[in-house]
Structures are given as structure tokens and as C-alpha cells.
Amino acid sequence: MEDSPMIHPDIEKARTLPSKYYTESLVFERIISKLSKSFHFAAHISQFGKNNIFPLPQLENILNESLILVKSDEIRCLSNVCTHRGMLIATNPCSSKTLKCGYHGRTFGLDGCMKNMPEFEDVEDFPSQKDDLKEFQVMEWRGLHFVGGNKFFDSVSEELERRIGWIKLEQFRHDESRHRDYEIKANWALYVDNYLEGFHIPFVHSDLHDVLDYDSYKTELFEGGVLQIGIANEGEECFDLPESSPDYGENIAAYYYWIFPGLMLNFYPWGLSVNIVNPISVNKTKIIYHGFVGNKSLLGKGAGGDLDKVELEDQDIVEATQRGVSSKSYDRGRYSPSKEKGVHHFHKILTDS
């Protein structure tokens, strides 16, 4: 007889993740080692303004690779590690026609091919393909570029296209003033848990609760992710939906997309807020925000009006929960079938992968 799954597929019977998923280093390391199969956010097309070379340090501990995005005739993802002695090639975004290691001067083309190396005239069988930079897969959807594995990419991009393909995302502009990063004392999965339910909104986010119709809040599941739909209260800012939208006629304040393992794409009438959940250790996580604006006149309005306040409120809750799940008296809980479908879906993916 086969062992029963960690998370029962029937939410009415299921119990939440055991506390060890949030507190034990060995469990954390085992999970992180599998996340390279998934795709991860790298950049939006508008970020390639003056710069054509972008290091991706936020992915180093997930993919166990130091990577760069390079834009020339196309957008490539290359190893950011010099093939001579392992020095990082680029540490900041820049504009250049070549990639040059600052340690000993080895130079590469923007396609990753080695071009020049001082003091190597007498080295046999040099250069070879091993001296070129390794290239990695890049995936793209409407101006958003992703790297890593391709697990769930087809199902996620199909869902995004079906639901919000009408949004002119390629025309959004990167707003550097909306960039944030926070380091919190909590496990990354706890942060995701909190994001995946609107259950806590009336208790934690009073201002957001005034904007959203809590009773109409929706959660939809799809392969590799969760969509939460915030419905605007009367008179609050909402999308001007085209007739082609599946939600035409509804007052949508926000589309909150979570994509496994830790990417949030939050669409508001003003544009897109990208949240990246970057696991550092079993009880430490970095949260990275990027903002891409489609309509400046709507900034500061509606559900996406004061994201800093919402973020800090969430951090307080998540850090306190980390302390709670670390207690010997806690192991597992139960799910609310009406409010925690997204959390249940995440836990199934996490324990099945």
C-alpha cells in the first residue's frame, strides 16, 4: 500500500505543512535544490534602456549559478563566471559591446564566445569551446523575460494570455523609484502562504479592506500557480476591461498572480508590481519589488495605492508566524476550504515536486 501524500488532495481533509518545512535547515536545502526546474523572473524589456548587460544576483542561491542577461541581436542568458579563474564578469548593469573580466582581462563577445586573453600565446589547444561562456534558456511572455527551467511555463503563460493578454504589457515602463528590497526573518514559504489568501485582509490590512469587496474576493487555481482577483468596492479604482476579457463587466481592482515557487505578478490599473521571494536561509528571506507603469495618472489609487504599507504589515505577520511555527507546541493546522485554496494548492506543489 502506497504512503498517503503529505498534503491530502481534498482540502476538507487536508492538514497544513508540518512545521519542519519552515524551521529545519535540511528540509530547506532539499526544497531549494529542486527549484532550478522552475522558471524565475529576470527582467522586463523596458529595463534594457541605457544598459544591455544585467547581472541576476537574486538567482544565485536558487539556481546555483551566477547569470547575466545580455541584449544584442537578441536577449541571451549567459554564465557570469569567467572561464579562466571563476571571477564574476559583471557586478552591475552596464552598457558595453563586450564582456570583460576585471581580474585578468579575458574578453568575451555578447554571444558568450571568448575573444581575447592576455599572456596565453603559448597555451596548447586554446581557446576551445570550454573557454566560452555557457548559455542558458530564456523564456519570454509579452516583454517579461524568465530564466531557469521551463517547468510550468506553458501552463502559466497560457493562463496569463487567456486572462490578461489584452494588457499592453510590452509598453509598460520600468519605474526605478518603485524598486524595493526587504530582508525578513522568516522562511520563504511562510511569505508565500500569507500572499496566497485574502483571509487575513480584514484583520491585517485595514486600508486595503476599505478598497476591496472582501465577500467577492476570488481565488482560482491553475497548473503551477494561483490567481486571486480583488473586486473593487463601489467608487474605487478598477480596470477598464475590454469585451474580450473573461471578466468583462466586473469591477476588478487587482489581479494577483502567484507563480511557483516565489514569483508574484500583481496587476493594477496603473501597471505591474513584480514581487520576487528570494530564499536566503531557513529563517531568512529577501523580498524584491520592481514596478512597471502603464498609466501614471492612476498611481497611488485603488488596491495598488500604498504597497509599502501593505508590505510592512505583511512582514510583521510573517515574522511573528515564523516565531510561532518554531514553537514545540505547534506542528500542523487545517485549511479553510473557502479562503485557503491557494495555500493548499501551493503546499501540494511543494510536497509533490
C-alpha positions in Angstrom: 0.0 0.0 0.0 1.4 3.4 -1.1 2.1 6.1 1.5 -0.6 8.8 1.7 0.5 12.2 0.3 1.9 14.8 2.7 -1.0 17.1 1.7 -4.3 15.4 1.1 -5.8 16.5 -2.2 -9.2 17.1 -0.6 -8.8 20.4 1.3 -11.6 19.5 3.7 -9.5 16.6 4.9 -6.0 18.1 4.5 -3.6 19.3 7.1 -1.2 22.1 6.5 2.6 21.7 6.1 4.5 20.3 9.1 6.4 23.0 10.9 9.7 21.4 9.9 9.2 22.8 6.4 9.6 26.3 7.9 12.2 25.5 10.6 14.6 22.7 9.6 17.7 23.6 7.5 17.9 20.1 5.9 14.3 20.4 4.6 15.0 23.9 3.4 18.1 22.8 1.5 16.3 19.8 -0.1 13.5 22.1 -1.3 15.8 24.8 -2.7 17.8 22.2 -4.6 14.7 21.4 -6.7 13.7 24.9 -7.6 16.1 25.1 -10.5 13.5 23.2 -12.5 11.2 26.2 -12.4 11.4 29.5 -14.3 12.3 32.7 -12.5 11.8 36.4 -13.3 14.8 38.1 -14.9 13.7 41.4 -16.4 11.1 43.4 -18.3 12.0 44.7 -21.8 11.9 48.3 -20.6 14.8 47.7 -18.2 17.1 47.4 -21.3 17.2 51.2 -21.7 20.7 52.5 -21.5 22.1 49.2 -20.3 22.4 46.0 -22.3 24.1 43.8 -19.6 22.2 42.8 -16.4 23.6 40.6 -13.7 21.0 38.4 -11.9 22.4 38.0 -8.3 19.0 37.3 -6.9 19.0 33.9 -8.6 22.4 32.6 -7.4 21.2 30.8 -4.3 18.2 29.2 -6.2 19.9 28.2 -9.4 23.4 27.7 -8.0 24.6 29.8 -11.0 25.7 33.4 -11.4 24.0 34.6 -14.5 23.7 37.7 -16.7 21.1 38.8 -19.3 22.7 40.3 -22.4 20.9 42.2 -25.1 22.5 42.4 -28.6 20.8 41.0 -31.7 18.6 39.0 -29.2 18.3 38.6 -25.4 20.6 35.9 -24.1 21.2 34.5 -20.6 24.9 33.7 -20.1 27.1 32.5 -17.3 28.5 35.4 -15.4 31.6 33.4 -14.4 34.9 33.9 -16.3 36.2 30.6 -17.7 39.7 31.4 -16.6 39.6 31.6 -12.8 36.0 31.9 -11.9 35.8 35.6 -11.3 32.4 37.3 -11.8 32.4 39.3 -15.0 29.6 41.9 -14.4 28.5 43.0 -10.9 26.3 46.0 -12.0 24.1 46.8 -15.0 26.1 48.4 -17.7 26.3 49.1 -21.4 29.2 47.5 -23.4 29.9 45.8 -26.7 31.9 43.1 -25.0 32.1 41.3 -21.7 35.5 41.8 -20.0 36.7 40.1 -16.8 38.2 42.7 -14.5 40.6 40.2 -12.9 42.9 39.2 -15.8 41.3 40.8 -18.8 39.7 37.8 -20.6 37.2 39.2 -23.1 34.0 37.7 -24.5 31.5 38.7 -27.2 27.9 39.3 -26.3 27.2 35.9 -27.6 29.5 34.4 -24.9 32.3 33.4 -27.3 35.8 34.1 -25.9 37.6 36.8 -28.0 40.8 37.6 -26.3 43.1 36.6 -23.4 46.4 38.3 -22.5 49.5 36.2 -21.9 48.0 32.9 -23.2 50.0 32.8 -26.5 51.8 29.6 -25.6 48.9 27.6 -24.1 48.1 24.5 -26.2 44.7 23.8 -27.5 43.5 27.2 -26.6 40.9 28.6 -27.0 38.3 25.9 -27.1 34.5 25.8 -26.6 35.2 25.2 -22.9 36.6 28.8 -22.8 33.2 30.3 -24.0 30.5 31.3 -21.5 27.7 28.8 -21.1 24.4 29.9 -22.4 21.1 29.3 -20.6 17.5 29.2 -21.8 15.5 32.4 -21.8 11.6 32.4 -21.9 9.5 35.4 -22.7 5.9 36.4 -22.4 4.8 39.9 -23.5 8.0 41.7 -22.6 8.7 39.7 -19.4 11.8 37.6 -19.5 12.4 34.5 -17.4 15.4 32.1 -16.9 15.9 28.7 -15.2 14.0 25.6 -16.0 10.7 25.5 -18.0 8.6 23.6 -15.5 5.0 25.1 -15.6 6.0 27.8 -18.2 3.5 26.6 -20.8 0.6 26.4 -18.4 1.4 29.7 -16.8 1.9 31.7 -20.0 -1.4 30.2 -21.4 -3.2 31.3 -18.3 -1.8 34.8 -18.4 -2.6 35.1 -22.1 -6.1 33.9 -21.7 -6.9 36.2 -18.7 -4.9 39.4 -19.3 -3.4 39.1 -22.7 -5.2 42.3 -23.6 -3.0 44.4 -21.3 -0.3 46.2 -23.3 2.5 44.9 -21.0 5.3 45.4 -23.6 4.6 49.2 -23.5 4.9 49.5 -19.7 7.9 51.5 -18.4 10.3 50.5 -15.6 10.0 52.9 -12.7 13.2 52.8 -10.6 11.6 54.7 -7.8 9.3 51.7 -7.2 12.2 49.3 -6.6 12.4 48.0 -3.1 14.1 45.1 -1.3 13.5 43.9 2.2 15.2 41.2 4.3 12.8 39.5 6.7 13.3 37.0 9.5 11.1 34.3 8.2 11.0 31.2 5.9 10.2 32.0 2.2 7.3 29.6 2.2 5.6 31.4 5.1 5.7 34.6 3.0 4.1 32.7 0.1 1.5 31.2 2.4 0.5 34.7 3.5 0.3 36.0 0.0 -2.0 33.2 -1.2 -5.0 34.1 0.8 -7.2 37.1 1.3 -8.4 35.6 4.6 -6.2 38.0 6.6 -7.1 41.2 4.8 -9.8 42.4 7.2 -7.5 41.7 10.2 -4.2 42.9 8.9 -4.8 45.4 6.0 -7.5 47.9 7.1 -6.8 50.4 4.3 -6.8 47.6 1.6 -10.0 46.2 3.1 -11.7 49.6 2.5 -10.8 49.4 -1.2 -11.7 45.7 -1.8 -15.0 43.9 -1.6 -13.9 41.1 0.7 -17.0 39.0 0.2 -16.4 39.0 -3.6 -12.7 38.1 -3.4 -11.9 35.2 -5.7 -9.2 32.5 -5.9 -8.6 30.4 -9.0 -6.1 27.6 -9.3 -4.1 26.6 -12.4 -1.1 24.3 -13.1 1.9 26.0 -11.5 0.1 28.9 -9.9 -2.8 30.7 -8.3 -4.8 33.8 -9.3 -6.5 35.9 -6.7 -8.9 38.5 -8.0 -9.7 41.6 -5.9 -13.1 43.2 -6.7 -13.3 47.0 -6.1 -15.7 48.5 -3.7 -18.2 51.0 -5.2 -16.4 54.1 -6.4 -12.9 52.6 -6.1 -10.4 52.4 -9.0 -10.8 49.4 -11.3 -9.7 48.1 -14.7 -11.4 49.4 -17.8 -11.9 45.9 -19.2 -12.3 45.2 -22.9 -15.2 43.0 -24.1 -12.6 40.3 -24.9 -11.8 39.9 -21.2 -13.3 36.9 -19.4 -14.1 39.4 -16.6 -15.8 42.0 -18.7 -18.5 43.8 -16.7 -16.8 43.2 -13.3 -15.1 45.9 -11.2 -11.6 44.3 -11.0 -9.3 46.2 -8.7 -6.3 43.8 -9.0 -5.1 40.5 -10.5 -2.8 38.9 -8.0 -0.8 36.1 -9.7 1.5 33.8 -7.8 3.7 31.5 -9.9 5.6 28.6 -8.3 7.9 28.9 -6.4 8.1 32.5 -5.4 7.1 35.0 -8.1 4.2 37.4 -7.7 2.8 39.4 -10.7 0.4 42.0 -9.3 -1.5 43.8 -12.0 -3.3 47.0 -11.1 -5.0 49.7 -13.3 -1.7 51.7 -13.1 0.6 48.8 -14.1 2.5 45.8 -12.7 4.3 45.2 -9.4 6.7 42.3 -9.6 7.5 40.7 -6.2 10.3 38.2 -6.0 10.6 35.9 -3.0 14.3 35.0 -2.7 15.1 32.3 -0.1 18.3 33.0 1.8 18.2 30.5 4.7 15.6 28.5 6.5 14.6 31.6 8.5 15.7 34.5 6.3 14.2 35.7 3.0 14.7 38.7 0.8 11.7 40.3 -0.9 12.4 42.2 -4.1 10.0 44.6 -5.7 10.0 46.0 -9.3 7.4 48.4 -10.7 6.4 48.8 -14.3 4.0 51.7 -15.1 1.3 51.7 -17.8 -0.8 54.7 -16.6 0.9 57.2 -14.4 -2.3 59.1 -13.7 -3.6 56.1 -11.7 -0.6 55.7 -9.4 -1.5 56.0 -5.7 -5.1 54.9 -6.3 -7.1 51.8 -5.5 -5.7 48.4 -4.3 -2.2 49.2 -5.6 -2.1 52.6 -4.0 0.1 52.1 -0.9 2.1 48.9 -1.5 4.7 49.9 1.0 2.2 49.9 3.9 0.7 46.6 2.8 4.2 45.0 2.6 5.3 46.2 6.1 2.0 44.9 7.5 2.6 41.5 5.9 6.2 41.4 7.1 5.1 41.9 10.8 2.6 39.0 10.4 5.0 36.6 8.7 7.9 37.2 11.1 5.6 36.6 14.1 4.3 33.5 12.4 7.9 32.2 12.0 8.4 32.5 15.7 5.1 30.7 16.2 5.8 27.7 14.0 9.2 27.3 15.7 7.4 26.6 18.9 7.5 23.0 20.1 3.7 23.1 20.7 2.9 23.6 17.0 3.1 21.1 14.2 0.3 21.4 11.7 -3.1 23.1 11.2 -6.1 22.8 9.0 -7.2 24.8 5.9 -10.3 27.0 5.4 -11.9 25.4 2.3 -13.4 28.8 1.3 -10.4 31.0 2.0 -7.2 29.0 1.8 -7.5 27.1 -1.5 -4.4 28.9 -2.8 -2.3 27.9 0.2 -3.4 24.3 -0.1 -2.5 24.3 -3.9 1.0 25.7 -3.1 1.6 23.1 -0.4 0.6 20.3 -2.8 3.0 21.5 -5.5 5.8 22.0 -2.9 5.5 18.5 -1.5 4.9 16.7 -4.8 7.8 18.3 -6.7 
